[in-house]
Amino acid sequence: MSIKTVVCAGIFTDQCVSSTVRSLSDESFEVIVPHDATAAGTMELHNAELTVLNHIYCTVMSSDKIIELLK
């Protein structure tokens, strides 16, 4: 299907989103996570997980930045 990049958003940044991002990365997809389109039980969990994921498994950026890149 020639898909190279996947944008991953959702609830529970530290659980479902993290698991999906890591799996996609393991399959050699370029993954982008919009920090403002994901959430966790607390902002501390949310921010901590985004910090771990960013630059290792994915690129974290705002939804506005993603939309700009897709234009």
PDB file as gemmi writes it, atoms N, CA and C in Angstrom:
CRYST1    1.000    1.000    1.000  90.00  90.00  90.00 P 1                      
ATOM      1  N   MET A   1       0.825  -1.200   0.000  1.00  0.00           N  
ATOM      2  CA  MET A   1       0.000   0.000   0.000  1.00  0.00           C  
ATOM      3  C   MET A   1       0.865   1.260   0.000  1.00  0.00           C  
ATOM      4  N   SER A   2       2.147   1.125   0.141  1.00  0.00           N  
ATOM      5  CA  SER A   2       3.123   2.217   0.138  1.00  0.00           C  
ATOM      6  C   SER A   2       2.862   3.281   1.200  1.00  0.00           C  
ATOM      7  N   ILE A   3       2.308   2.900   2.324  1.00  0.00           N  
ATOM      8  CA  ILE A   3       2.141   3.819   3.456  1.00  0.00           C  
ATOM      9  C   ILE A   3       3.469   3.869   4.201  1.00  0.00           C  
ATOM     10  N   LYS A   4       3.965   5.087   4.411  1.00  0.00           N  
ATOM     11  CA  LYS A   4       5.241   5.255   5.089  1.00  0.00           C  
ATOM     12  C   LYS A   4       5.107   5.962   6.422  1.00  0.00           C  
ATOM     13  N   THR A   5       4.111   6.853   6.520  1.00  0.00           N  
ATOM     14  CA  THR A   5       3.940   7.662   7.720  1.00  0.00           C  
ATOM     15  C   THR A   5       2.547   7.453   8.286  1.00  0.00           C  
ATOM     16  N   VAL A   6       2.473   7.320   9.620  1.00  0.00           N  
ATOM     17  CA  VAL A   6       1.204   7.140  10.311  1.00  0.00           C  
ATOM     18  C   VAL A   6       1.101   8.183  11.415  1.00  0.00           C  
ATOM     19  N   VAL A   7      -0.045   8.845  11.499  1.00  0.00           N  
ATOM     20  CA  VAL A   7      -0.335   9.764  12.599  1.00  0.00           C  
ATOM     21  C   VAL A   7      -1.170   8.986  13.602  1.00  0.00           C  
ATOM     22  N   CYS A   8      -0.719   8.955  14.842  1.00  0.00           N  
ATOM     23  CA  CYS A   8      -1.373   8.167  15.879  1.00  0.00           C  
ATOM     24  C   CYS A   8      -1.861   9.085  17.000  1.00  0.00           C  
ATOM     25  N   ALA A   9      -3.179   9.084  17.230  1.00  0.00           N  
ATOM     26  CA  ALA A   9      -3.780   9.885  18.291  1.00  0.00           C  
ATOM     27  C   ALA A   9      -4.724   9.003  19.089  1.00  0.00           C  
ATOM     28  N   GLY A  10      -5.105   9.435  20.279  1.00  0.00           N  
ATOM     29  CA  GLY A  10      -6.064   8.656  21.055  1.00  0.00           C  
ATOM     30  C   GLY A  10      -5.976   8.915  22.539  1.00  0.00           C  
ATOM     31  N   ILE A  11      -6.720   8.108  23.256  1.00  0.00           N  
ATOM     32  CA  ILE A  11      -6.789   8.225  24.709  1.00  0.00           C  
ATOM     33  C   ILE A  11      -5.770   7.266  25.339  1.00  0.00           C  
ATOM     34  N   PHE A  12      -5.314   7.631  26.500  1.00  0.00           N  
ATOM     35  CA  PHE A  12      -4.327   6.871  27.273  1.00  0.00           C  
ATOM     36  C   PHE A  12      -2.977   6.831  26.571  1.00  0.00           C  
ATOM     37  N   THR A  13      -2.352   7.991  26.529  1.00  0.00           N  
ATOM     38  CA  THR A  13      -1.029   8.157  25.924  1.00  0.00           C  
ATOM     39  C   THR A  13      -0.058   7.110  26.441  1.00  0.00           C  
ATOM     40  N   ASP A  14      -0.127   6.840  27.733  1.00  0.00           N  
ATOM     41  CA  ASP A  14       0.827   5.933  28.374  1.00  0.00           C  
ATOM     42  C   ASP A  14       0.481   4.461  28.205  1.00  0.00           C  
ATOM     43  N   GLN A  15      -0.624   4.157  27.542  1.00  0.00           N  
ATOM     44  CA  GLN A  15      -1.015   2.764  27.363  1.00  0.00           C  
ATOM     45  C   GLN A  15      -1.265   2.472  25.880  1.00  0.00           C  
ATOM     46  N   CYS A  16      -2.463   2.707  25.415  1.00  0.00           N  
ATOM     47  CA  CYS A  16      -2.847   2.347  24.039  1.00  0.00           C  
ATOM     48  C   CYS A  16      -2.021   3.089  22.993  1.00  0.00           C  
ATOM     49  N   VAL A  17      -1.887   4.382  23.153  1.00  0.00           N  
ATOM     50  CA  VAL A  17      -1.127   5.160  22.167  1.00  0.00           C  
ATOM     51  C   VAL A  17       0.326   4.703  22.150  1.00  0.00           C  
ATOM     52  N   SER A  18       0.918   4.566  23.319  1.00  0.00           N  
ATOM     53  CA  SER A  18       2.309   4.134  23.414  1.00  0.00           C  
ATOM     54  C   SER A  18       2.517   2.771  22.763  1.00  0.00           C  
ATOM     55  N   SER A  19       1.662   1.831  23.062  1.00  0.00           N  
ATOM     56  CA  SER A  19       1.763   0.487  22.490  1.00  0.00           C  
ATOM     57  C   SER A  19       1.657   0.516  20.967  1.00  0.00           C  
ATOM     58  N   THR A  20       0.708   1.274  20.467  1.00  0.00           N  
ATOM     59  CA  THR A  20       0.518   1.376  19.017  1.00  0.00           C  
ATOM     60  C   THR A  20       1.716   2.036  18.350  1.00  0.00           C  
ATOM     61  N   VAL A  21       2.207   3.115  18.941  1.00  0.00           N  
ATOM     62  CA  VAL A  21       3.365   3.821  18.384  1.00  0.00           C  
ATOM     63  C   VAL A  21       4.579   2.902  18.330  1.00  0.00           C  
ATOM     64  N   ARG A  22       4.824   2.181  19.396  1.00  0.00           N  
ATOM     65  CA  ARG A  22       5.983   1.287  19.436  1.00  0.00           C  
ATOM     66  C   ARG A  22       5.859   0.172  18.407  1.00  0.00           C  
ATOM     67  N   SER A  23       4.670  -0.371  18.257  1.00  0.00           N  
ATOM     68  CA  SER A  23       4.451  -1.424  17.255  1.00  0.00           C  
ATOM     69  C   SER A  23       4.659  -0.903  15.841  1.00  0.00           C  
ATOM     70  N   LEU A  24       4.115   0.274  15.566  1.00  0.00           N  
ATOM     71  CA  LEU A  24       4.290   0.871  14.241  1.00  0.00           C  
ATOM     72  C   LEU A  24       5.767   1.151  13.957  1.00  0.00           C  
ATOM     73  N   SER A  25       6.455   1.666  14.955  1.00  0.00           N  
ATOM     74  CA  SER A  25       7.880   1.947  14.804  1.00  0.00           C  
ATOM     75  C   SER A  25       8.662   0.668  14.547  1.00  0.00           C  
ATOM     76  N   ASP A  26       8.313  -0.397  15.259  1.00  0.00           N  
ATOM     77  CA  ASP A  26       8.973  -1.693  15.053  1.00  0.00           C  
ATOM     78  C   ASP A  26       8.761  -2.221  13.644  1.00  0.00           C  
ATOM     79  N   GLU A  27       7.658  -1.822  13.020  1.00  0.00           N  
ATOM     80  CA  GLU A  27       7.360  -2.237  11.643  1.00  0.00           C  
ATOM     81  C   GLU A  27       7.913  -1.250  10.611  1.00  0.00           C  
ATOM     82  N   SER A  28       8.748  -0.320  11.066  1.00  0.00           N  
ATOM     83  CA  SER A  28       9.469   0.643  10.218  1.00  0.00           C  
ATOM     84  C   SER A  28       8.618   1.769   9.637  1.00  0.00           C  
ATOM     85  N   PHE A  29       7.481   2.048  10.258  1.00  0.00           N  
ATOM     86  CA  PHE A  29       6.712   3.223   9.863  1.00  0.00           C  
ATOM     87  C   PHE A  29       7.297   4.454  10.531  1.00  0.00           C  
ATOM     88  N   GLU A  30       7.208   5.586   9.849  1.00  0.00           N  
ATOM     89  CA  GLU A  30       7.487   6.876  10.469  1.00  0.00           C  
ATOM     90  C   GLU A  30       6.201   7.240  11.201  1.00  0.00           C  
ATOM     91  N   VAL A  31       6.287   7.512  12.501  1.00  0.00           N  
ATOM     92  CA  VAL A  31       5.103   7.768  13.311  1.00  0.00           C  
ATOM     93  C   VAL A  31       5.140   9.191  13.838  1.00  0.00           C  
ATOM     94  N   ILE A  32       4.004   9.874  13.733  1.00  0.00           N  
ATOM     95  CA  ILE A  32       3.841  11.219  14.279  1.00  0.00           C  
ATOM     96  C   ILE A  32       2.722  11.167  15.303  1.00  0.00           C  
ATOM     97  N   VAL A  33       2.968  11.757  16.481  1.00  0.00           N  
ATOM     98  CA  VAL A  33       1.959  11.809  17.535  1.00  0.00           C  
ATOM     99  C   VAL A  33       1.627  13.274  17.819  1.00  0.00           C  
ATOM    100  N   PRO A  34       0.371  13.669  17.632  1.00  0.00           N  
ATOM    101  CA  PRO A  34      -0.039  15.024  17.990  1.00  0.00           C  
ATOM    102  C   PRO A  34      -0.247  15.124  19.497  1.00  0.00           C  
ATOM    103  N   HIS A  35       0.581  15.919  20.158  1.00  0.00           N  
ATOM    104  CA  HIS A  35       0.502  16.000  21.621  1.00  0.00           C  
ATOM    105  C   HIS A  35      -0.834  16.556  22.098  1.00  0.00           C  
ATOM    106  N   ASP A  36      -1.510  17.294  21.245  1.00  0.00           N  
ATOM    107  CA  ASP A  36      -2.795  17.880  21.628  1.00  0.00           C  
ATOM    108  C   ASP A  36      -3.983  17.041  21.156  1.00  0.00           C  
ATOM    109  N   ALA A  37      -3.726  15.826  20.700  1.00  0.00           N  
ATOM    110  CA  ALA A  37      -4.802  14.913  20.302  1.00  0.00           C  
ATOM    111  C   ALA A  37      -4.618  13.555  20.977  1.00  0.00           C  
ATOM    112  N   THR A  38      -3.924  13.576  22.106  1.00  0.00           N  
ATOM    113  CA  THR A  38      -3.751  12.397  22.942  1.00  0.00           C  
ATOM    114  C   THR A  38      -3.983  12.821  24.384  1.00  0.00           C  
ATOM    115  N   ALA A  39      -4.251  11.864  25.244  1.00  0.00           N  
ATOM    116  CA  ALA A  39      -4.521  12.198  26.644  1.00  0.00           C  
ATOM    117  C   ALA A  39      -4.211  11.012  27.534  1.00  0.00           C  
ATOM    118  N   ALA A  40      -3.977  11.298  28.799  1.00  0.00           N  
ATOM    119  CA  ALA A  40      -3.758  10.245  29.803  1.00  0.00           C  
ATOM    120  C   ALA A  40      -4.526  10.630  31.059  1.00  0.00           C  
ATOM    121  N   GLY A  41      -4.414   9.797  32.072  1.00  0.00           N  
ATOM    122  CA  GLY A  41      -5.126  10.051  33.317  1.00  0.00           C  
ATOM    123  C   GLY A  41      -4.727  11.352  33.986  1.00  0.00           C  
ATOM    124  N   THR A  42      -3.463  11.730  33.828  1.00  0.00           N  
ATOM    125  CA  THR A  42      -2.971  13.008  34.353  1.00  0.00           C  
ATOM    126  C   THR A  42      -2.037  13.628  33.315  1.00  0.00           C  
ATOM    127  N   MET A  43      -1.842  14.910  33.419  1.00  0.00           N  
ATOM    128  CA  MET A  43      -0.895  15.580  32.511  1.00  0.00           C  
ATOM    129  C   MET A  43       0.524  15.086  32.749  1.00  0.00           C  
ATOM    130  N   GLU A  44       0.842  14.720  34.000  1.00  0.00           N  
ATOM    131  CA  GLU A  44       2.184  14.201  34.290  1.00  0.00           C  
ATOM    132  C   GLU A  44       2.445  12.905  33.520  1.00  0.00           C  
ATOM    133  N   LEU A  45       1.484  11.983  33.539  1.00  0.00           N  
ATOM    134  CA  LEU A  45       1.625  10.738  32.770  1.00  0.00           C  
ATOM    135  C   LEU A  45       1.718  11.020  31.277  1.00  0.00           C  
ATOM    136  N   HIS A  46       0.854  11.896  30.810  1.00  0.00           N  
ATOM    137  CA  HIS A  46       0.821  12.271  29.395  1.00  0.00           C  
ATOM    138  C   HIS A  46       2.179  12.810  28.950  1.00  0.00           C  
ATOM    139  N   ASN A  47       2.669  13.802  29.656  1.00  0.00           N  
ATOM    140  CA  ASN A  47       3.932  14.442  29.279  1.00  0.00           C  
ATOM    141  C   ASN A  47       5.115  13.496  29.423  1.00  0.00           C  
ATOM    142  N   ALA A  48       5.108  12.666  30.459  1.00  0.00           N  
ATOM    143  CA  ALA A  48       6.211  11.720  30.656  1.00  0.00           C  
ATOM    144  C   ALA A  48       6.278  10.720  29.510  1.00  0.00           C  
ATOM    145  N   GLU A  49       5.144  10.202  29.102  1.00  0.00           N  
ATOM    146  CA  GLU A  49       5.145   9.215  28.013  1.00  0.00           C  
ATOM    147  C   GLU A  49       5.536   9.855  26.685  1.00  0.00           C  
ATOM    148  N   LEU A  50       5.066  11.064  26.421  1.00  0.00           N  
ATOM    149  CA  LEU A  50       5.461  11.751  25.186  1.00  0.00           C  
ATOM    150  C   LEU A  50       6.965  12.001  25.159  1.00  0.00           C  
ATOM    151  N   THR A  51       7.534  12.303  26.310  1.00  0.00           N  
ATOM    152  CA  THR A  51       8.977  12.521  26.394  1.00  0.00           C  
ATOM    153  C   THR A  51       9.731  11.245  26.048  1.00  0.00           C  
ATOM    154  N   VAL A  52       9.254  10.103  26.554  1.00  0.00           N  
ATOM    155  CA  VAL A  52       9.895   8.816  26.265  1.00  0.00           C  
ATOM    156  C   VAL A  52       9.767   8.469  24.784  1.00  0.00           C  
ATOM    157  N   LEU A  53       8.594   8.666  24.214  1.00  0.00           N  
ATOM    158  CA  LEU A  53       8.346   8.286  22.822  1.00  0.00           C  
ATOM    159  C   LEU A  53       9.059   9.185  21.821  1.00  0.00           C  
ATOM    160  N   ASN A  54       9.123  10.476  22.110  1.00  0.00           N  
ATOM    161  CA  ASN A  54       9.630  11.459  21.152  1.00  0.00           C  
ATOM    162  C   ASN A  54      11.090  11.188  20.784  1.00  0.00           C  
ATOM    163  N   HIS A  55      11.373  11.183  19.518  1.00  0.00           N  
ATOM    164  CA  HIS A  55      12.703  11.001  18.922  1.00  0.00           C  
ATOM    165  C   HIS A  55      13.242   9.582  19.038  1.00  0.00           C  
ATOM    166  N   ILE A  56      12.540   8.695  19.730  1.00  0.00           N  
ATOM    167  CA  ILE A  56      12.968   7.296  19.786  1.00  0.00           C  
ATOM    168  C   ILE A  56      12.034   6.463  18.912  1.00  0.00           C  
ATOM    169  N   TYR A  57      10.725   6.588  19.176  1.00  0.00           N  
ATOM    170  CA  TYR A  57       9.728   5.823  18.437  1.00  0.00           C  
ATOM    171  C   TYR A  57       8.903   6.668  17.472  1.00  0.00           C  
ATOM    172  N   CYS A  58       8.903   7.975  17.689  1.00  0.00           N  
ATOM    173  CA  CYS A  58       8.042   8.834  16.877  1.00  0.00           C  
ATOM    174  C   CYS A  58       8.535  10.274  16.961  1.00  0.00           C  
ATOM    175  N   THR A  59       7.806  11.141  16.273  1.00  0.00           N  
ATOM    176  CA  THR A  59       7.996  12.585  16.396  1.00  0.00           C  
ATOM    177  C   THR A  59       6.720  13.143  16.994  1.00  0.00           C  
ATOM    178  N   VAL A  60       6.865  13.895  18.065  1.00  0.00           N  
ATOM    179  CA  VAL A  60       5.716  14.508  18.728  1.00  0.00           C  
ATOM    180  C   VAL A  60       5.642  15.966  18.289  1.00  0.00           C  
ATOM    181  N   MET A  61       4.455  16.376  17.867  1.00  0.00           N  
ATOM    182  CA  MET A  61       4.240  17.770  17.465  1.00  0.00           C  
ATOM    183  C   MET A  61       2.765  18.119  17.602  1.00  0.00           C  
ATOM    184  N   SER A  62       2.428  19.364  17.390  1.00  0.00           N  
ATOM    185  CA  SER A  62       1.033  19.796  17.504  1.00  0.00           C  
ATOM    186  C   SER A  62       0.231  19.378  16.273  1.00  0.00           C  
ATOM    187  N   SER A  63      -1.069  19.310  16.440  1.00  0.00           N  
ATOM    188  CA  SER A  63      -1.965  19.012  15.313  1.00  0.00           C  
ATOM    189  C   SER A  63      -1.822  20.057  14.216  1.00  0.00           C  
ATOM    190  N   ASP A  64      -1.683  21.309  14.615  1.00  0.00           N  
ATOM    191  CA  ASP A  64      -1.520  22.378  13.626  1.00  0.00           C  
ATOM    192  C   ASP A  64      -0.268  22.165  12.781  1.00  0.00           C  
ATOM    193  N   LYS A  65       0.812  21.751  13.404  1.00  0.00           N  
ATOM    194  CA  LYS A  65       2.057  21.498  12.675  1.00  0.00           C  
ATOM    195  C   LYS A  65       1.895  20.321  11.712  1.00  0.00           C  
ATOM    196  N   ILE A  66       1.192  19.280  12.145  1.00  0.00           N  
ATOM    197  CA  ILE A  66       0.941  18.124  11.274  1.00  0.00           C  
ATOM    198  C   ILE A  66       0.124  18.545  10.057  1.00  0.00           C  
ATOM    199  N   ILE A  67      -0.918  19.326  10.280  1.00  0.00           N  
ATOM    200  CA  ILE A  67      -1.758  19.803   9.172  1.00  0.00           C  
ATOM    201  C   ILE A  67      -0.922  20.628   8.200  1.00  0.00           C  
ATOM    202  N   GLU A  68      -0.057  21.457   8.727  1.00  0.00           N  
ATOM    203  CA  GLU A  68       0.831  22.276   7.885  1.00  0.00           C  
ATOM    204  C   GLU A  68       1.750  21.389   7.033  1.00  0.00           C  
ATOM    205  N   LEU A  69       2.273  20.322   7.623  1.00  0.00           N  
ATOM    206  CA  LEU A  69       3.141  19.414   6.892  1.00  0.00           C  
ATOM    207  C   LEU A  69       2.410  18.671   5.776  1.00  0.00           C  
ATOM    208  N   LEU A  70       1.122  18.417   5.980  1.00  0.00           N  
ATOM    209  CA  LEU A  70       0.343  17.656   5.011  1.00  0.00           C  
ATOM    210  C   LEU A  70      -0.168  18.498   3.847  1.00  0.00           C  
ATOM    211  N   LYS A  71      -0.026  19.795   3.935  1.00  0.00           N  
ATOM    212  CA  LYS A  71      -0.515  20.664   2.852  1.00  0.00           C  
ATOM    213  C   LYS A  71       0.353  20.545   1.623  1.00  0.00           C  
TER     214      LYS A  71                                                      
END                                                                             
